[in-house]
């Protein structure tokens, strides 16, 4: 190693009195030099795993890295007491065991956009590698049912850190190598990087930063929920357009059959007008929303008590959050009234009713929520079902 013991301990904030002399500095030097020889091979294995993950089209971005040699030595020093508790007081790290004891020497991160994409990526990892361990890191209060159903060990993180970690085993050479794959959303990645920057390696974060990190974490979580909701709307809208196209084709065929029937012209005209009315209503007013994901998304988002959260941030940091929010608004020059108006004009959605729906959602009154969303989206499910019944009946006749 090219730096002496005293300089190294000072650089990484390790108290010399807490350094365990049962792990001689000379042994760490040998591990450091051995690791330098293996880095090129580990980098190739990291790239292999990363390229394999890139084959999955639901993954937005893949990043890989091999642990820095100095960071390895620092981790060996900090992890030694933990390993002694696990294996006994005689345990020490050595050239023979450090590659298997430190399982994140090779790290690969797979970033996806929507929360619901995780399950497909989970299955992809299990299809391609031997997975020796899986852990899900979640925020306190998160719904972890899906992880538990998949028999994944779940840890609630007070910091709000979210990520699913997989430890896979590679046998590209005679030496067994472990790779850690981290899977998270793009919003979790943004928060995680900022949190890591402030906490690593010593975790000495002032209360004012902790409070603001908590606020950022809640915002990232809400962004994930909103992204999933938008994705659900996109999916339903595509299905709706396809459904309308099929119905219009069926109605055209019905019109042709009606015109061939030997009935009075006025009766034909009346039936055709009814069909035209159904077509018009279907195209202009009917939106088929699956209320379950909507309720879930709004419910999860509404678990945030922003007033109390802002108050906590204000108390911890002595920042006037009201003035801060005002400053942000002025800085961004966003005219929210005009924005809502533009959205309303573009989507033909009554934003006043929609905002009312979100307000009702925070009170967890699902009946009122469904009613409000139905009103906002112009969904008349009773008429839609009635009209559909008429079409089927007339077609059968």
MOTARA-V799015 format. One line per field, one symbol per residue. ss: DSSP state (H for helix, E for strand, L for the rest). A space follows every 10 residues. Layout:
# MOTARA-V799015
ss=???
This chain:
# MOTARA-V799015
ss=LLLLHHHHHH HLLLLHHHLL LLLLHHHHHH HHHHHHHHHH HHHHHHHHHH HHHLLLLLEE EEEEEELLHH HHHHHHHHHH HHHHHHHLLL LLLLLLLHHH HLLLLEEEEE EELLHHHHHH HHHHHHHHLE EEEEEEEEEL LLLLHHHHHL LLEEEEELLL LLEEEEEEEE LLLLLLEEEE EEEEEHHHHH HHHHHHHHHL LLLLLLHHHH HHHHHHHHHH HHHHHHHHHH HHHHHHHHHH HHHHHHHHHH HHHHHHHHHH LLLLHHHHHH HHHHHHHHHH HHHHHLLLLL HHHHHHHHHH HLLLLHHHHH HHHHHHHLLL HHHHHHHHHH HHLLLHHHHH HHHHHHHLLL HHHHHHHHHH HHLLLHHHHH HHHHHHHLLL HHHHHHHHHH HHHHHHL
